[in-house]
Amino acid sequence: MPYKFTRILEESYKQETSRLDRTLSTLMPDEYRLTPDMERSISDGTYQFPDAGESHTDKRVLTRKQDYFSAKVHVRHTPLYFHRHEFVEMLYMYRGQCLQFIENLGACITLYEGDVFLLNQNVTHALLQEDESAVLIKIIIPTGTLSQNFQLSGQQAWFWTGLGEHYHYLHYTGSTADEKLFVERMMAEYYSQSPCKEIAETSWLQLMLISLSSRVGDKRRHKLGHSSVNMGRITEYVYEHSETVTLEELARVFSFSPSYLSRLIKEGCGMNFLDLLRECRLEKAAALLTATNYPIGKIAELVGYSSAASVYQGVREKFGMSPTEYRDKYSQINREHTTNE
């Protein structure tokens, strides 16, 4: 073998330990999407890292971010905690075993030596590696890498079938000698100084995915229930980007096909995407009516409508009164509430 993989593992462990040993004020902004509340608590030193018992509190489920490919050894450093990713993650159990929890502590998958586990974006999970001698390799694959290099059968990566069926994770039991080599080469290239390392990383990744796609009997596909997809995050995104968001953009952000996401919204919210978008825009318009003196045309522009007529019609249908009547009624209530406080 032209390289000493044990040395690469040692170097990876050293670098990962150093990366994770940073203070929270340095680590958190680099690794996670932070809310304003989180930023304030980290700044004033009151932030507490979440534990597995807080898995059902969205504000305490961290979202990992990373926009570049990497292949690193997993370090037993942080406590067991639930989080989600903005990227696709491939786990390769190089030696020993570990536990992967999906959504809660009651849903546990054991990864044994040689297993490959592909996890899609936005799936809440937690990883537990109790054995210090175990070696788990984590390969982070940004969705941009997938969309640019792995358009197979018209869909991204391996989370859809040819019919558009969506899967949240794939578990391959065992691996071939070639697949083990592909993982080693990806990691070796990641830590190399070669000017062609990005091309090499992508090439080995492509070979790995092609090999996995040929598996038949040892692949387990899992589709989580609709209640598990976190509709709150989807509707929150629509609300925050109501001015310009489209179904195609939303599908791209959450790594769904547009047709699947459309069905998901219909079943989870009881309305289609356009109706959800309309509801979000009208909620914003109502808030602006009571909090500002903006003219209706300005409010229409701010929430994503091309004309004031859409606000007039929508507010009347939703609240049974004109925008002016809504503003007069609820602005007065807000003033009285403020005065009483």
Phi, psi and omega per residue, in radians:
M1 nan 2.276 -3.008
P2 -1.304 0.033 -3.138
Y3 -2.571 2.723 3.137
K4 -1.714 1.769 -3.036
F5 -1.187 -0.522 3.112
T6 -1.051 -0.615 3.109
R7 -1.193 -0.636 3.112
I8 -1.160 -0.728 3.084
L9 -1.065 -0.747 3.132
E10 -1.109 -0.755 3.137
E11 -1.154 -0.707 3.122
S12 -1.095 -0.791 3.128
Y13 -1.054 -0.732 3.140
K14 -1.104 -0.826 -3.109
Q15 -1.190 -0.698 -3.135
E16 -1.183 -0.675 3.088
T17 -1.083 -0.752 3.110
S18 -1.113 -0.710 -3.140
R19 -1.118 -0.733 -3.084
L20 -1.396 -0.260 3.134
D21 -1.405 -0.004 3.131
R22 -1.217 2.797 3.092
T23 -1.168 2.729 3.138
L24 -1.035 -0.615 -3.114
S25 -1.134 -0.419 3.092
T26 -1.664 -0.734 -3.061
L27 -1.207 -0.846 -2.981
M28 -1.051 -0.829 -3.137
P29 -1.116 -0.506 3.135
D30 -1.317 -0.593 -2.953
E31 -1.773 -0.465 -2.961
Y32 -2.295 2.743 2.976
R33 -1.374 2.129 -3.061
L34 -1.897 2.443 3.007
T35 -1.488 2.846 3.073
P36 -0.982 -0.666 3.118
D37 -1.118 -0.712 3.110
M38 -1.130 -0.741 3.136
E39 -1.057 -0.718 3.142
R40 -1.158 -0.769 -3.108
S41 -1.209 -0.586 3.066
I42 -1.179 -0.702 -3.128
S43 -1.132 -0.709 -3.092
D44 -1.605 0.083 3.030
G45 1.408 0.261 -3.112
T46 -1.787 -0.008 -3.079
Y47 -1.201 2.371 3.088
Q48 -2.046 2.205 3.134
F49 -1.121 2.366 -3.077
P50 -1.201 2.720 3.044
D51 -2.074 3.044 -3.019
A52 -1.091 -0.411 -3.137
G53 -1.253 -0.144 -3.116
E54 -1.856 0.439 -3.006
S55 -1.140 -0.412 -3.070
H56 -1.713 0.156 3.072
T57 -1.825 1.807 -3.011
D58 -0.919 -0.650 -3.093
K59 -1.158 -0.315 -3.126
R60 -1.857 0.105 3.039
V61 -1.689 1.901 -3.052
L62 -1.299 2.616 3.079
T63 -1.977 2.015 3.127
R64 -1.371 2.465 3.106
K65 -2.172 2.580 3.016
Q66 -3.026 2.251 -3.068
D67 -1.934 0.347 3.105
Y68 -2.403 2.688 3.131
F69 -1.213 2.503 3.026
S70 -2.663 2.675 3.075
A71 -2.406 1.836 -2.998
K72 -2.344 2.811 3.034
V73 -1.411 2.507 3.105
H74 -1.415 2.306 -3.123
V75 -1.871 2.253 3.082
R76 -1.285 1.491 -3.007
H77 -2.168 -0.881 -3.109
T78 -1.539 2.743 3.074
P79 -1.206 2.907 3.076
L80 -1.085 2.103 -3.141
Y81 -2.572 2.605 3.124
F82 -1.535 2.414 -3.140
H83 -2.689 3.047 3.075
R84 -2.392 2.927 -3.073
H85 -2.114 2.636 2.946
E86 -1.552 -0.032 -3.077
F87 -2.177 3.053 3.011
V88 -1.613 2.419 -3.128
E89 -2.115 2.337 3.021
M90 -1.946 2.177 3.061
L91 -1.827 2.343 3.061
Y92 -2.182 2.043 -3.127
M93 -1.422 1.642 -3.028
Y94 -1.280 -0.669 3.117
R95 -2.665 2.425 3.124
G96 1.414 -2.576 -3.128
Q97 -2.657 2.873 3.078
C98 -2.634 3.024 -3.126
L99 -2.008 2.344 3.077
Q100 -2.035 2.065 3.099
F101 -1.735 2.293 3.138
I102 -1.928 2.009 3.078
E103 1.318 -0.682 -3.117
N104 -2.769 3.004 -3.082
L105 -1.282 -0.141 3.124
G106 -1.517 -0.193 -3.126
A107 -1.999 1.687 -3.012
C108 -2.071 2.353 3.080
I109 -2.085 2.216 3.090
T110 -1.609 2.199 3.059
L111 -1.738 2.138 -3.137
Y112 -1.776 2.902 -3.106
E113 -0.898 2.224 -3.140
G114 1.632 -0.231 -3.141
D115 -1.205 2.606 3.055
V116 -2.107 2.333 -3.096
F117 -2.282 2.050 3.114
L118 -1.821 2.162 -3.075
L119 -2.041 2.195 -3.135
N120 -1.329 3.034 3.106
Q121 -1.136 2.689 2.908
N122 1.097 0.396 3.055
V123 -1.730 2.121 -3.141
T124 -1.245 2.235 -3.065
H125 -2.726 2.932 3.077
A126 -2.528 2.534 -3.061
L127 -2.064 2.310 3.137
L128 -2.217 2.048 3.072
Q129 -2.100 1.746 -3.041
E130 -1.477 -0.536 -3.082
D131 -1.451 2.065 -3.123
E132 -1.147 -0.425 -3.132
S133 -1.477 -0.179 3.132
A134 -1.228 2.623 3.123
V135 -2.216 2.017 3.115
L136 -2.038 2.225 3.137
I137 -1.807 2.236 -3.121
K138 -1.923 2.115 3.132
I139 -1.947 2.035 -3.133
I140 -1.683 2.188 -3.067
I141 -2.121 1.785 3.102
P142 -1.052 2.567 -3.120
T143 -1.106 -0.456 3.078
G144 -1.106 -0.642 3.093
T145 -1.115 -0.714 3.130
L146 -1.169 -0.816 -3.059
S147 -1.175 -0.530 -3.122
Q148 -1.425 -0.508 -2.947
N149 -2.108 -0.256 -2.985
F150 -2.301 0.877 3.070
Q151 -1.433 1.642 -3.090
L152 -1.989 2.232 -3.130
S153 0.988 0.505 3.072
G154 1.387 0.101 -3.110
Q155 -2.303 2.777 3.126
Q156 -1.375 2.357 2.935
A157 0.870 -2.390 -2.969
W158 -2.163 0.400 -3.090
F159 -1.766 0.107 3.033
W160 -2.345 2.578 2.977
T161 -1.509 3.110 3.120
G162 -1.105 -0.334 -3.139
L163 -1.630 0.099 3.096
G164 1.535 0.185 3.120
E165 -1.222 2.377 -3.041
H166 -1.773 2.357 3.087
Y167 -2.145 2.531 -3.109
H168 -1.612 -0.518 3.044
Y169 -2.719 2.685 3.112
L170 -2.185 2.348 -3.120
H171 -2.110 2.019 3.103
Y172 -1.815 2.107 -3.104
T173 -1.516 2.133 -3.117
G174 1.342 2.948 3.115
S175 -2.582 2.761 3.090
T176 -1.488 2.914 3.085
A177 -1.077 -0.630 3.121
D178 -1.142 -0.734 -3.116
E179 -1.141 -0.672 3.062
K180 -1.077 -0.729 3.102
L181 -1.108 -0.730 -3.142
F182 -1.037 -0.759 3.121
V183 -1.104 -0.802 3.124
E184 -1.046 -0.717 -3.120
R185 -1.211 -0.654 3.080
M186 -1.043 -0.780 -3.116
M187 -1.205 -0.696 3.107
A188 -1.086 -0.733 3.138
E189 -1.180 -0.648 -3.138
Y190 -1.054 -0.655 -3.118
Y191 -1.636 0.073 3.124
S192 -1.452 2.940 3.087
Q193 -1.874 0.288 -3.086
S194 -1.165 2.401 3.094
P195 -1.173 -0.270 -3.130
C196 -1.827 0.327 -3.014
K197 -1.068 -0.672 -3.109
E198 -1.132 -0.705 3.101
I199 -1.137 -0.743 -3.134
A200 -1.142 -0.750 3.115
E201 -1.002 -0.822 -3.117
T202 -1.123 -0.648 -3.132
S203 -1.154 -0.800 3.119
W204 -1.160 -0.649 3.091
L205 -1.110 -0.730 3.134
Q206 -1.097 -0.737 3.098
L207 -1.086 -0.686 3.128
M208 -1.100 -0.817 -3.102
L209 -1.194 -0.633 3.079
I210 -1.113 -0.735 3.114
S211 -1.100 -0.772 3.140
L212 -1.118 -0.639 -3.095
S213 -1.156 -0.364 -3.132
S214 -1.476 -0.134 3.133
R215 -1.168 2.559 3.124
V216 -2.161 -1.017 -2.965
G217 -1.545 -0.222 -3.041
D218 -2.085 0.584 3.114
K219 -2.066 2.295 3.119
R220 -2.044 2.039 3.136
R221 -1.733 2.426 -3.094
H222 -2.295 2.251 3.063
K223 -2.034 2.067 -3.122
L224 -1.313 2.743 3.087
G225 -1.134 2.739 -3.093
H226 -1.019 -0.589 -3.123
S227 -1.168 -0.260 -3.078
S228 -1.586 -0.120 -3.011
V229 -1.487 -0.029 3.088
N230 1.143 1.173 3.133
M231 -1.053 -0.442 3.128
G232 -1.025 -0.717 -3.137
R233 -1.209 -0.596 3.127
I234 -1.194 -0.848 -3.132
T235 -1.164 -0.591 3.088
E236 -1.103 -0.711 3.118
Y237 -1.127 -0.748 3.122
V238 -1.058 -0.759 -3.141
Y239 -1.094 -0.796 -3.076
E240 -1.230 -0.424 -3.090
H241 -2.107 0.515 -3.037
S242 -1.091 -0.365 -3.113
E243 -1.140 -0.617 -2.996
T244 -2.318 -0.166 -2.978
V245 -1.102 2.488 3.047
T246 -2.145 2.883 3.111
L247 -1.076 -0.680 -3.133
E248 -1.125 -0.736 3.109
E249 -1.114 -0.778 -3.123
L250 -1.075 -0.737 3.119
A251 -1.103 -0.679 -3.138
R252 -1.178 -0.734 -3.118
V253 -1.118 -0.714 -3.070
F254 -1.723 0.165 3.043
S255 1.042 0.757 3.038
F256 -2.064 2.801 2.928
S257 -1.351 2.580 -3.131
P258 -0.972 -0.703 -3.104
S259 -1.176 -0.693 3.112
Y260 -1.170 -0.754 -3.135
L261 -1.114 -0.655 3.108
S262 -1.051 -0.782 3.103
R263 -1.134 -0.679 -3.114
L264 -1.090 -0.790 3.123
I265 -1.113 -0.719 -3.133
K266 -1.084 -0.774 -3.106
E267 -1.332 -0.589 -3.085
G268 -1.461 -0.543 -3.065
C269 -1.967 -0.192 -3.121
G270 1.303 0.315 3.116
M271 -2.667 2.834 3.115
N272 -1.465 3.104 -3.048
F273 -1.074 -0.770 -3.094
L274 -1.136 -0.646 3.096
D275 -1.180 -0.682 3.086
L276 -1.109 -0.752 3.107
L277 -1.075 -0.726 3.126
R278 -1.111 -0.747 3.115
E279 -1.063 -0.752 -3.139
C280 -1.125 -0.733 3.131
R281 -1.130 -0.688 -3.131
L282 -1.245 -0.600 3.054
E283 -1.110 -0.718 3.084
K284 -1.125 -0.749 -3.132
A285 -1.085 -0.732 3.128
A286 -1.095 -0.714 3.123
A287 -1.123 -0.699 3.137
L288 -1.220 -0.573 3.124
L289 -1.094 -0.681 -3.080
T290 -1.542 -0.354 -3.044
A291 -1.790 -0.237 -3.090
T292 -2.362 2.998 3.027
N293 -1.877 0.355 -3.127
Y294 -1.045 2.483 3.014
P295 -1.166 2.788 -3.055
I296 -1.054 -0.653 3.128
G297 -1.072 -0.684 3.117
K298 -1.178 -0.722 3.119
I299 -1.107 -0.727 3.105
A300 -1.011 -0.757 3.134
E301 -1.113 -0.738 -3.083
L302 -1.174 -0.566 -3.095
V303 -1.634 -0.095 3.045
G304 1.943 0.127 3.099
Y305 -1.621 2.627 -3.121
S306 -1.509 -0.238 -3.135
S307 -2.597 2.750 3.120
A308 -1.160 -0.416 -3.094
A309 -1.048 -0.607 -3.136
S310 -1.146 -0.648 3.104
V311 -1.220 -0.778 3.116
Y312 -0.984 -0.871 -3.090
Q313 -1.170 -0.789 -3.083
G314 -1.143 -0.769 -3.133
V315 -1.127 -0.709 -3.138
R316 -1.140 -0.724 -3.129
E317 -1.213 -0.651 -3.062
K318 -1.415 -0.687 -3.015
F319 -1.978 -0.098 3.101
G320 1.273 0.408 3.106
M321 -2.706 2.887 3.126
S322 -1.328 2.833 3.072
P323 -0.978 -0.676 3.132
T324 -1.135 -0.757 3.117
E325 -1.136 -0.702 3.117
Y326 -1.087 -0.773 3.141
R327 -1.102 -0.804 -3.116
D328 -1.095 -0.727 -3.086
K329 -1.228 -0.909 -3.007
Y330 -1.475 -0.425 3.017
S331 -1.166 -0.650 3.102
Q332 -1.142 -0.738 3.098
I333 -1.074 -0.753 -3.138
N334 -1.113 -0.679 3.130
R335 -1.136 -0.767 3.139
E336 -1.126 -0.678 3.126
H337 -1.118 -0.742 3.113
T338 -1.114 -0.717 -3.136
T339 -1.112 -0.747 -3.122
N340 -1.133 -0.573 3.107
E341 -1.205 nan nan
